[in-house]
Amino acid sequence: MPRDLSDPAQGPHAMQLLLDEILTALPVEPRVLRADPEVGVEDNYTNLGYPPDAVTRDARYTRYTGPGRVLRSHTSAMAPPALRALAAEPGWDDVLLACVGVVYRRDAVDRVHTGTPHQLDLWRISRHRADLDELVEAVVGVLPGARHRAVPARHPYTERGRQVDVLVDGQWLEVAECGLVARHVLRRAGLADDVRGLALGAGLDRLLMLRKGVPDIRLLRSEEPRVAAQMLDLAPYRPVSRHPPITRDISVAVSAQADAETIGDVLRGVLGDLVEEVEVLGRTPVADLPPAAVARLGARPGQVNALLRLVLRHPTRTLTDEEANAARDAAYAAVHEGG
């Protein structure tokens, strides 16, 4: 399991300082919850309202560990058991749950995505009316001066959902999602009809990158001393050095279901910190290829020919051509499914 940068028990990190700022700014003192990352499918999906045929349940995107068990794909998976416990607890009136930790997913490869991001879920459960904007302000408040917006979004476990974006270099970048907790989630947990809820989920990695000006998400976990020393505070990041990217293209035969997320997950596992981005330049069904191309690929019926562009760049040093070529060959061997 990767180190949880948000957990002080696993060593100091700037992410903990950022998290403390958010928790301190909340309108109600929160109950901070941490839990084993392996959870039941029911709490990760069913009890949050995901339909049985939801694409996110597919093993292409979720890391199953056994029958009915997964590595949580979001910290929202901590909410259903916390709500059930709250339903059995007497005397409470207004509770703010802060669920925090590493989550596990198959994701695209680029400078702002990782397969093991850190998330913070804030669920305010109350018998009184509460303000969702207070939760949003507590989160975006860690980015002083940042301009943000909220746009409509749909989530299985919220009503009147929103996506919260901040403006970065002229482009909107998502940092959180939120909404009113859906009534079916509260009822399934055994909470009375007079109980209301607010829910917000934020990406801590992305917030920390924006706060410090870190250009690449891989740097947050870097063990290079000059980088790691800067991940102990919230001061602006000072580039250690600039390293040129190396681009390599590969043409592979893959299943028709393979996409940027599943291919990226494989390549991240094989290449680790060497791969900065994977772009799918094109996809051509095998049936549309000339016979010579089919033979060259060893492609089988039903597969597609995917043209992939690999952007290779080590976070702290310059790659040699030999290293880049070796990485290209390893990538090809990992994803090519032809004969």
N, C-alpha and C positions, 0 to 999 in steps of 0.2 A: 504494500500500500504506500502511496506517496505521502510525504509529510504534509500535515495539515498546517498551513502557514497561519491560520487564524487562531490556533490553539496554543496558548502560552506554555502548556505542558510539553510541547514538542519543540521548544526553543523560541527565542524572541524573533519578531519580524514586524516590519512596518504595517502589515495588514492588521495586526492586533491594535495598533494605535488608531488606525482608520476606523476599525470596528468600534473601539471605545468612544470615538467622537460621535458616531451615529447613535450608539446606545445612550449616551449622555444627553443627546438632543431630543430624545423621544418624550412625548407628553406624559407618559406613564412609565414608572420604573419597570423594566422588563424582567421576565423570568428567562434566563439564558439556558437553552437546551442544547445538549450535544448527545449523539447517539451512535451506535454501531452503524456503519454504512451499509451493512447487509440487512435488507428489509424484505417483508413479504410483498408480493405483487399487489395484494389488496390495498395496502397502505400507500404504495407508490402510485397506483393507478385507480383501482376500483373505487376505493373510499373517497377519492377526489373527483369522481364523476367521469373518468375516462371510459368511453364505450369499449366493449370487448374487441371491436375491430379497429381500434385506434392504431394508426401506423406507427406511432411512437413505441407501442408495445413490442414491435417486431424485434427479433434478435439482431437484426442489422443495426439497430440504434440503441438497444438496451443490453446491458451486461448481465445476463442470467448466470447465477451461480449454482442453481439446482432447481428441482421442481418447485415452482411457486416462490422462488427466492431470486432477488436481484441486488446488485449494487445500486443504491438509490440514484435516480437520475435527476433529482432536485431535492432541496432541503424541505420542500413542501411535504415530502413523505413523512417527516416528523410530526406534522400537524394532526393527522387523524388519531394516533395514540394519545397525543397531548390533549385533544378535545375530549376523548373518551374519559381520560383521567379527570378532566375538569368537570365533566357531567356528574361524576361520582363525588366531587369535592363540595362540601357544604360551605355556605357563608361568603362566597366570593361575589363581587359585583362588577368589577372591571379589570380584566387581566390582559397583559400584553406579552405574548410568547415570542421569543427571539430564537429561532432555530438556525444554527450556523454549522458549517462544515464543508468538507470536500464532497463533490458529487461526481458521478461517473457516466460518461456518454461517449458515443462515437460522433465526432464532429469534424468539420472541414479544417484543413490546415492553413492557417495564415497567422499574421502577427497579433491578432486579438482573440484567437480561439485556442482552446486546449481541450483535451479529452477528460481532464480532471480539474475543472474550475472550482472555485470557492463561492458559496452562495450564503445569503442571509435572508431568511424568511421572517417577516414580522406579521403576526396575526393578533389583532386586538379583538378580544371577545368581551362583549359588554351587554348589560341590560339597558344601556342608555345610548343615545345617538352620539357617535364619534365622527371625527373629521378625517377623511382619507388624506386630504392635503397635508395634514400635520406629519403623517408618515413620509410622504413624498419629500417634504421640505427637510426632514431630518436626514434623508439619504443624500439629496443633491446639495445639501448644505456643506458637505465635506469637499465640495468643489467650488471654492470661493469665486464669485463673479461669473460662474458658468450660466449660460442661458439654457433653459430647458423648456420642454413642451410635453403635453400628454395627448396622445391620440387614441381613438377607440381600438380595442383589441379583444379577442375572445379567448377565454380559458375555461376548461371544464368545471373548475371549482369556484369561479367568480361570476357575479352579475355586474353589468355596467363596467366591464373591464377596460383598463387603459394600459398603454405602453408608454413608458417615460424615456424620453430621449434628451441628450444634451448636444449642443452645437459644438463641433470640434473641427477646426480648419474648414469651415464652410459646409460641413456635412453633419447630418443628424446621426448620432450613435446611441443605440439602445443601452440603458443602464439598469432598468427595472421594469417590472410589470406589476399591476395592482388591480384592485377592484373590491366590491362587496363580496363577502363570503357567501357562496350560493346556499340557499336554504336547504337543499338536499344534503350538503356536506354536514351542516349542523344537525339535522335530524338523524342522519346515519350514525353520528357520534352519540346520540342520545340527549342532545341539548334541547331545552324547552323552546317553544315558538316565540317567547318574548326575548330570546337571546339574539343579538345581532353580531356581525363580524366584519372586520376589514382585513384584507390580506395584501401584502406586498413582498415581492421577491426581487432581490438585488444581486448583481454580479460584483463580488468584492474585488476580483482580479482587475476587471475593467475600471472600476472606480479608483483603485490604487494606481493603475497606469496613468489615468488622467490627472490624478492629484500630483504625482511626482514627475510626469512627463516621460514615463518609460515607454520607449518605442516598440518593444517586442515583449510579449507575454512570457517568453521563455526566460527572460532576465530575472523575473521574480523569484525563480528557483535556482538561479545560477550559483555555483559554488566557487566561481572565480573570485579570489579575495577582493579585488578592486570593485567588483560589482556587489558581492554579498555584503560588504561593509556599508554600502549605500542603502541596503534593504532593512536597515535597523531604525530608520527615522523617516519622517515625511518631507524632508528637504528635497528640492528639485534634483532630479537625476542628472548626473554629469557623465556624458558619454566617455567610456573608457578608451575607445578607439573606433574608427570607422573601417568596416571590412566590406569589400565589394561582394555582391551576390554573384553566384555562378548558376547559369541556367542550363538545364539538360532536358530534352524532350524524349519521351519514350512512347512507342506505339504498341499497345497490348490488346489481347483478346480477353474480355471479361464477361461475366454474366450480364444479362439485360437488366438485372436489378441493381447492379453496382452503381453507386453514385459518388458524388464528391465526399460525402460524409464517411461512407464505408471504406472507400479507397484511401481517404486521408487517415482514417484510424489505423489501417494496416501499415501505411508508410510511416506514420508517427512511431508505431511500435518497432519498426525495423531501423529507421534512420535517427530516431531520437531528436536531439537538438540540432542536427545538421539541416533539417528541412524547415524552411521558413514558410513556404506556401506551395500548395498543389492546386493547379488549375486544370480543369477538364476543357481542352480546346475544342474537342469535337467527339461525336459519337456516331458511328456508322454501323447499322445492322450488317451482320455477316452476309445476309442474303443480297445486299446491295453492293458487295465488294466484287471486283474481278477475280476470277479463279486463281491468278498468280498471287494476289494478295492473301487470299484465303489459305493457300498452300504455305506461303511464307510465315503466316501467323500460326499455322496449325489450328486454325479456328474451327469450332464446331457449330452446327446449326443451333440457332437461338441465341448465340453470343453476339456481342457487339465489339467493334474495333474502337477502342478509346485512345485518343491522342492526349497525353498528359504532359504538362509543363511543370517541371520541378524547379523551384527556386531554392538553392542551397546556400546557406550562410551560417557559419558558426557564430554564436553570440559574442565571443571574445577573441577570436583570432581569424586569420585569413586561411581559407582552404586552398590546398594545392589542386592542380588539375587531376593528379592521380587520385586524390581523395574524392573529388567530385565524380570522377568516372567510376570509382568503386561504389560510391553511393548510388549512382545511376544503375549499375548492374545489379546491386542488391534490391533496389526498388523494382526493377523489371522482374527479377526472380520471385519477388514476394506477391506481385499482383497479376502477373500474366497467367492466364488459365488455358492457354492454347497447348497444343501438343508439342 
